[in-house]
Amino acid sequence: MRIETSLFILYVADQRRSESFYRALLGKGPSLDVPGMTEFTLSAGCKLGLMPEAGIARIVSGPLRHPAE
């Protein structure tokens, strides 16, 4: 049996500040915390990701507007 995981990514202005906020809100630390992505496991099939808006802007630059806009 294959378990699917849903990942919801929020594009944030400040990864460290957002990580601290969600750590306090959720009452637990991240399951992944590297430059460019922090993830919190919410349940067996659901994760919350925090990605700096500058990082996603480099990935989608051109066809889409900068996330800060």
Stockholm file with secondary structure:
# STOCKHOLM 1.0

chainA/1-69         MRIETSLFILYVADQRRSESFYRALLGKGPSLDVPGMTEFTLSAGCKLGLMPEAGIARIVSGPLRHPAE
#=GR chainA/1-69 SS CCCCCEEEEEEESCHHHHHHHHHHHHTSCCSEEETTEEEEEEETTEEEEEEEHHHHHHHHBTTBCCTTC
#=GC SS_cons        CCCCCEEEEEEESCHHHHHHHHHHHHTSCCSEEETTEEEEEEETTEEEEEEEHHHHHHHHBTTBCCTTC
//
